[in-house]
Amino acid sequence: MIANVLAATLRSCQQYPVVDGAPIRERKRAAAFLTIETLSHDIEQIRYLQRRGFSDLDLVRMIRDYERVLTSAIASGVRERRPLNDEEHELIGGTYGRTWNVRTTPRVKSTSLWGSWDPRFAESQYFESQLGICVIDDFLSAHVLDELRSYCLESTVWFANRYAHGRLGAFFREGFNCPLLTQIAEELRVAFPLLIGDKHRLLQLWGFKYSSRQPVTHAHADFAAVNLNFWLTPDTANLSENSGGLVIYDVEAPADWDFNTYNKDGGRISLFLLQTGARSISIPYRANRAVLFNSDLFHATQRLNFRPEYENRRLNITMLFGRRSGVNVGADGSSRVR
């Protein structure tokens, strides 16, 4: 409830000014920044909702207004992320960068959550791995996989657009927090009592939605102890069977590097990997595959080549458990060495 109130405060729109029947006090909302890639995604999403029969808003008018803004933005030649101007705000400011649709995605019975994998075997596999890596196929039950994918496709929570190649992020505190997602995080602590259990709480949860093509990204590490990354898009969307997944390197981020260095400084990380003779482990994309690994390890998304339709965008969800050893983590995800 607290997370939903926060998300609604930050990303509310005039069409949906309440949460669970309680009016939201007027507060400064999170700024919405325009990019051509976000506009293109949002038009695709609105058309998808139109095909699904969503009728709470005038989607025909929304599509027309968004396309008008997109055409003007492309014609301007400006590709940088920027605030909406007055004309753009008049046309789409009520919904752009705002939560105007969230798919109801409730919890399920615990016995209906997981696929066919064995949690005890997966946990032992992680500990037996020299690096701390475990690949889990058939991670979620078919019903849960379908529910989460529908939640990602239908919910207008994809606000983070500061990433290269048109990748969009959705974060817990801005609405990416349906009951089914939080249930998975809770029950992972039960499934992995030695690895996660009571000692590592959930620190962050996010989703990423990708454009159809993307080169290999810069490697990075995260601020947590354990990283769980799992993929939702059907295999039929992936045009490169041996790619589209994850690359994990066999070296950890140095303990004295701060968050901005080990998470964002691609040039320094690449040099470090070269100097240490780091070797990579490639884990190809598979629908409903989860990768559980030591979050200190440098890792990167493989090259992507997916079908271009909206439903075929690559979807992944990441959950971070526990703090990186020797690191204090701030509320914004930043960190510093103790």
Backbone torsions as a table, in degrees:
resi	resn	phi	psi	omega
1	MET	NA	-46.2	179.7
2	ILE	-59.7	-44.2	179.7
3	ALA	-62.7	-38.8	-179.5
4	ASN	-68.7	-37.7	177.3
5	VAL	-65.5	-42.9	177.8
6	LEU	-60.9	-45.9	-179.4
7	ALA	-62.1	-42.4	-179.6
8	ALA	-67.1	-35.2	177.3
9	THR	-65.5	-42.9	-177.2
10	LEU	-74.9	-35.6	-169.1
11	ARG	-127.1	19.3	-177.8
12	SER	-66.6	155.9	171.7
13	CYS	-129.0	163.5	-171.7
14	GLN	-63.6	-24.0	179.3
15	GLN	-71.4	-26.8	-177.2
16	TYR	-131.6	74.8	-175.1
17	PRO	-89.2	8.6	-177.5
18	VAL	-128.6	158.2	173.9
19	VAL	-128.0	122.8	-178.8
20	ASP	49.4	38.6	176.1
21	GLY	82.7	-5.3	-177.5
22	ALA	-99.8	122.1	178.9
23	PRO	-60.3	143.1	178.1
24	ILE	-92.7	130.3	177.9
25	ARG	-65.4	147.3	-179.0
26	GLU	-68.0	115.9	177.1
27	ARG	-136.2	165.0	177.8
28	LYS	-66.9	124.7	-178.4
29	ARG	-87.7	160.3	177.0
30	ALA	-62.9	140.8	179.6
31	ALA	-69.5	145.0	175.9
32	ALA	-105.7	126.3	-178.6
33	PHE	-108.6	136.6	-175.3
34	LEU	-91.3	133.9	165.8
35	THR	-136.6	154.1	178.5
36	ILE	-62.9	-38.2	-179.2
37	GLU	-65.4	-38.6	178.7
38	THR	-68.1	-43.2	177.1
39	LEU	-58.1	-44.6	-179.9
40	SER	-61.9	-45.1	177.7
41	HIS	-60.2	-45.8	-175.7
42	ASP	-64.7	-37.3	176.5
43	ILE	-63.8	-43.1	176.2
44	GLU	-59.5	-43.0	-178.4
45	GLN	-67.0	-41.6	178.6
46	ILE	-62.8	-42.3	177.4
47	ARG	-63.3	-38.5	177.3
48	TYR	-61.9	-45.6	178.8
49	LEU	-65.2	-34.4	176.1
50	GLN	-61.7	-44.3	177.8
51	ARG	-65.4	-28.8	-179.3
52	ARG	-83.4	-1.8	175.6
53	GLY	89.9	13.4	177.9
54	PHE	-64.8	129.6	-173.4
55	SER	-135.7	13.4	-178.6
56	ASP	-71.4	-24.5	178.6
57	LEU	-127.0	163.8	177.6
58	ASP	-78.8	89.0	-174.7
59	LEU	-70.2	-30.7	178.2
60	VAL	-61.2	-45.4	178.4
61	ARG	-67.7	-39.4	178.7
62	MET	-59.9	-46.0	179.8
63	ILE	-60.5	-43.7	179.5
64	ARG	-61.0	-45.0	-177.9
65	ASP	-69.5	-41.9	178.7
66	TYR	-64.5	-40.4	179.3
67	GLU	-67.2	-34.4	176.5
68	ARG	-63.7	-44.4	178.3
69	VAL	-65.7	-41.4	179.9
70	LEU	-62.4	-46.3	179.8
71	THR	-59.2	-43.3	179.5
72	SER	-66.9	-40.1	-179.6
73	ALA	-65.3	-40.8	178.1
74	ILE	-65.1	-42.3	-178.5
75	ALA	-65.0	-28.9	-178.9
76	SER	-69.2	-23.0	-179.5
77	GLY	77.6	2.1	-179.3
78	VAL	-90.9	117.7	-177.3
79	ARG	-100.9	-9.0	-175.4
80	GLU	-72.3	150.4	175.0
81	ARG	-67.9	131.3	-174.6
82	ARG	-153.0	162.5	174.4
83	PRO	-67.8	158.8	174.8
84	LEU	-68.4	141.7	172.8
85	ASN	-83.2	178.2	-174.0
86	ASP	-61.7	-42.5	-179.3
87	GLU	-66.0	-42.8	178.5
88	GLU	-64.2	-40.1	179.3
89	HIS	-64.6	-37.5	178.6
90	GLU	-64.3	-37.0	-176.6
91	LEU	-80.0	-46.5	-170.5
92	ILE	-129.7	1.7	-174.3
93	GLY	-61.1	-22.4	179.9
94	GLY	-71.3	-23.0	-176.8
95	THR	-125.3	-26.3	-177.2
96	TYR	-66.1	127.3	-177.9
97	GLY	70.3	20.2	-177.8
98	ARG	-125.7	154.9	177.4
99	THR	-85.9	101.4	177.2
100	TRP	-116.4	-3.6	171.7
101	ASN	-152.4	127.4	174.3
102	VAL	-131.8	121.4	-179.5
103	ARG	-71.7	131.4	175.4
104	THR	-66.5	120.9	-175.2
105	THR	-138.9	84.6	-172.1
106	PRO	-79.7	171.0	173.7
107	ARG	-65.0	161.9	176.4
108	VAL	-124.2	171.8	172.7
109	LYS	-61.4	141.2	-178.4
110	SER	-55.6	-35.2	-179.1
111	THR	-71.5	-11.8	-179.0
112	SER	-104.7	7.3	-171.7
113	LEU	-82.7	-51.0	-170.2
114	TRP	-92.4	161.6	172.1
115	GLY	-81.8	-143.7	-170.6
116	SER	-92.0	4.0	-175.1
117	TRP	-76.9	160.5	-178.1
118	ASP	-106.5	109.4	-177.5
119	PRO	-56.6	-40.2	-178.4
120	ARG	-64.5	-42.1	178.4
121	PHE	-66.0	-41.2	-179.3
122	ALA	-63.3	-41.5	179.8
123	GLU	-65.3	-41.6	178.5
124	SER	-66.8	-34.9	177.8
125	GLN	-63.6	-39.0	177.4
126	TYR	-61.1	-48.7	-177.1
127	PHE	-70.2	-29.3	178.8
128	GLU	-77.7	-20.3	176.7
129	SER	-71.6	132.2	-178.9
130	GLN	-60.6	-32.5	-177.1
131	LEU	-94.6	-22.7	-173.0
132	GLY	89.2	67.4	-179.2
133	ILE	-140.0	137.0	175.4
134	CYS	-144.4	129.6	177.2
135	VAL	-103.8	128.2	-177.4
136	ILE	-120.3	115.7	175.0
137	ASP	-96.5	158.5	-174.6
138	ASP	54.1	51.1	-171.3
139	PHE	-67.5	-49.7	-178.3
140	LEU	-108.4	155.4	173.4
141	SER	-63.7	158.7	-177.8
142	ALA	-59.1	-39.5	-179.3
143	HIS	-65.3	-45.9	-178.5
144	VAL	-66.5	-40.9	177.0
145	LEU	-58.3	-45.3	-180.0
146	ASP	-65.5	-39.8	179.8
147	GLU	-64.6	-44.7	-179.2
148	LEU	-67.1	-41.3	178.8
149	ARG	-62.5	-43.2	178.4
150	SER	-63.4	-38.9	177.2
151	TYR	-59.5	-43.6	-179.4
152	CYS	-69.0	-36.1	-178.3
153	LEU	-74.7	-34.6	-172.3
154	GLU	-96.1	-27.6	-173.3
155	SER	-82.1	132.9	-178.6
156	THR	-91.8	73.8	-176.8
157	VAL	-126.6	14.7	-173.2
158	TRP	-96.1	76.8	-171.1
159	PHE	-96.9	-27.4	-173.8
160	ALA	-77.7	108.8	-175.6
161	ASN	-127.5	33.8	179.2
162	ARG	-92.0	8.2	-173.5
163	TYR	-99.3	158.0	-179.5
164	ALA	-73.7	160.3	172.1
165	HIS	63.7	23.6	174.8
166	GLY	76.8	12.1	178.7
167	ARG	-70.1	137.2	-179.2
168	LEU	-118.2	141.1	-179.9
169	GLY	-115.5	153.3	174.0
170	ALA	-132.1	127.5	-172.4
171	PHE	-119.1	154.7	-174.1
172	PHE	-52.3	-49.0	-173.4
173	ARG	-73.9	-9.3	177.8
174	GLU	-113.8	24.6	169.7
175	GLY	114.9	-8.8	-179.6
176	PHE	-86.6	74.2	-170.3
177	ASN	-155.4	40.8	-179.8
178	CYS	-62.3	156.7	-178.5
179	PRO	-54.8	-34.0	-179.1
180	LEU	-67.7	-38.1	177.4
181	LEU	-64.8	-45.5	-179.9
182	THR	-67.1	-31.3	175.8
183	GLN	-64.3	-43.0	178.7
184	ILE	-59.3	-45.6	179.7
185	ALA	-60.6	-42.8	179.9
186	GLU	-63.9	-44.5	-173.5
187	GLU	-79.5	-16.9	171.4
188	LEU	-66.4	-32.8	177.8
189	ARG	-66.6	-31.0	176.4
190	VAL	-77.3	-40.5	-178.6
191	ALA	-65.6	-30.8	-178.8
192	PHE	-121.4	71.2	-174.0
193	PRO	-64.2	-31.9	-178.9
194	LEU	-85.6	-35.7	-176.5
195	LEU	-81.7	-43.5	-177.1
196	ILE	-115.5	-69.9	174.5
197	GLY	45.9	-136.6	-179.2
198	ASP	-86.0	-12.5	-173.8
199	LYS	-85.3	-20.8	-178.2
200	HIS	-124.8	105.9	176.0
201	ARG	-83.1	162.5	176.6
202	LEU	-71.2	121.8	-179.9
203	LEU	-98.2	-33.4	-177.1
204	GLN	-156.0	149.4	178.2
205	LEU	-143.3	130.2	178.1
206	TRP	-149.0	166.4	171.8
207	GLY	-125.7	151.5	172.8
208	PHE	-126.6	141.0	177.5
209	LYS	-124.5	130.1	-168.6
210	TYR	-112.3	156.5	166.1
211	SER	-70.8	170.7	-172.9
212	SER	-68.7	-27.8	-179.6
213	ARG	-130.8	144.2	179.6
214	GLN	-161.7	137.0	174.6
215	PRO	-72.9	173.9	175.3
216	VAL	-60.0	134.5	-179.6
217	THR	-84.7	165.6	172.7
218	HIS	-64.3	144.2	175.9
219	ALA	-69.9	154.1	176.4
220	HIS	-155.7	168.1	170.6
221	ALA	-122.4	165.4	-179.4
222	ASP	-113.1	169.7	-173.3
223	PHE	-85.1	4.4	-172.7
224	ALA	-100.8	179.5	175.4
225	ALA	-89.0	-42.5	-175.6
226	VAL	-131.0	134.6	-179.2
227	ASN	-115.3	130.3	171.5
228	LEU	-119.2	123.0	-178.0
229	ASN	-125.4	125.1	178.6
230	PHE	-137.7	154.9	-167.2
231	TRP	-117.9	140.9	-169.9
232	LEU	-113.5	-25.9	-172.5
233	THR	-73.5	138.0	-179.1
234	PRO	-57.6	149.7	-179.6
235	ASP	-61.3	-26.7	-179.6
236	THR	-63.1	-19.1	179.5
237	ALA	-79.5	-22.0	-174.8
238	ASN	-87.6	119.1	-176.8
239	LEU	-90.3	-3.9	179.1
240	SER	-128.5	96.6	-170.7
241	GLU	-58.2	-33.2	-176.3
242	ASN	-97.3	16.4	179.6
243	SER	-136.7	-165.4	176.3
244	GLY	83.3	-0.7	-175.6
245	GLY	-106.6	-122.3	-170.7
246	LEU	-133.6	142.6	170.2
247	VAL	-111.8	126.3	177.3
248	ILE	-118.6	131.3	-179.8
249	TYR	-95.4	154.3	-173.7
250	ASP	-89.0	24.8	176.2
251	VAL	-130.5	147.2	179.3
252	GLU	-94.5	156.7	174.3
253	ALA	-64.7	135.4	178.4
254	PRO	-55.9	141.0	-175.8
255	ALA	-64.1	-24.6	-176.6
256	ASP	-93.8	3.7	175.5
257	TRP	-81.6	140.4	176.0
258	ASP	-84.9	174.1	-174.2
259	PHE	-57.5	-46.5	-177.6
260	ASN	-62.8	-27.7	179.0
261	THR	-77.5	-54.2	-174.3
262	TYR	-79.3	-11.7	180.0
263	ASN	-106.6	-26.3	-169.7
264	LYS	-127.4	-18.8	-174.5
265	ASP	-87.5	79.9	-174.5
266	GLY	-58.6	-38.1	-179.2
267	GLY	-65.0	-46.2	-179.5
268	ARG	-67.5	-37.7	178.7
269	ILE	-64.3	-44.8	179.8
270	SER	-60.5	-41.8	178.3
271	LEU	-64.3	-41.8	179.4
272	PHE	-62.5	-42.7	179.4
273	LEU	-63.6	-37.8	178.6
274	LEU	-67.9	-44.6	-176.8
275	GLN	-67.8	-32.1	-178.9
276	THR	-88.5	-2.6	-178.0
277	GLY	64.0	35.4	-176.9
278	ALA	-60.6	139.8	174.9
279	ARG	-106.8	147.9	-176.3
280	SER	-107.3	148.7	174.1
281	ILE	-116.4	121.5	-178.3
282	SER	-98.3	128.4	178.3
283	ILE	-119.8	100.6	-175.6
284	PRO	-63.0	156.9	178.7
285	TYR	-67.0	135.4	168.0
286	ARG	-144.1	136.0	176.1
287	ALA	-59.3	138.7	178.2
288	ASN	63.7	28.6	173.0
289	ARG	-100.7	135.6	175.5
290	ALA	-115.7	143.4	175.5
291	VAL	-120.5	118.1	178.7
292	LEU	-105.4	123.3	-175.6
293	PHE	-154.1	161.9	175.6
294	ASN	-62.0	117.6	-172.1
295	SER	-70.6	-13.1	176.0
296	ASP	-72.9	-20.4	-178.4
297	LEU	-70.5	135.8	173.5
298	PHE	-65.7	140.8	-178.7
299	HIS	-152.1	162.6	-176.4
300	ALA	-154.6	155.7	174.4
301	THR	-78.0	133.9	176.7
302	GLN	-67.3	168.1	174.0
303	ARG	-57.5	138.3	-178.8
304	LEU	-110.1	139.6	173.2
305	ASN	-146.8	84.7	-176.5
306	PHE	-109.8	160.9	175.8
307	ARG	-62.6	149.1	-168.8
308	PRO	-80.5	-13.4	-175.7
309	GLU	-67.3	153.5	-176.8
310	TYR	-53.4	-46.6	-178.2
311	GLU	-63.2	-17.7	-176.5
312	ASN	-97.6	3.2	175.7
313	ARG	-61.2	138.4	179.5
314	ARG	-67.6	129.5	179.3
315	LEU	-118.9	126.6	172.3
316	ASN	-134.2	151.0	178.3
317	ILE	-121.4	136.9	179.5
318	THR	-122.6	136.6	173.1
319	MET	-125.2	130.8	179.9
320	LEU	-112.4	127.5	-178.0
321	PHE	-118.0	133.0	173.6
322	GLY	74.3	161.6	-179.7
323	ARG	-90.8	144.0	171.7
324	ARG	-57.7	136.6	-176.3
325	SER	-55.7	126.1	177.3
326	GLY	80.8	13.5	-174.4
327	VAL	-125.6	135.1	169.1
328	ASN	-91.9	134.3	-178.9
329	VAL	-109.8	127.6	178.3
330	GLY	-80.4	168.4	-178.7
331	ALA	-63.8	-24.0	180.0
332	ASP	-90.7	4.3	-179.9
333	GLY	93.5	-7.5	177.6
334	SER	-74.5	162.0	-177.0
335	SER	-146.4	160.5	175.9
336	ARG	-145.6	148.8	-178.7
337	VAL	-75.8	135.6	177.0
338	ARG	-75.2	NA	NA
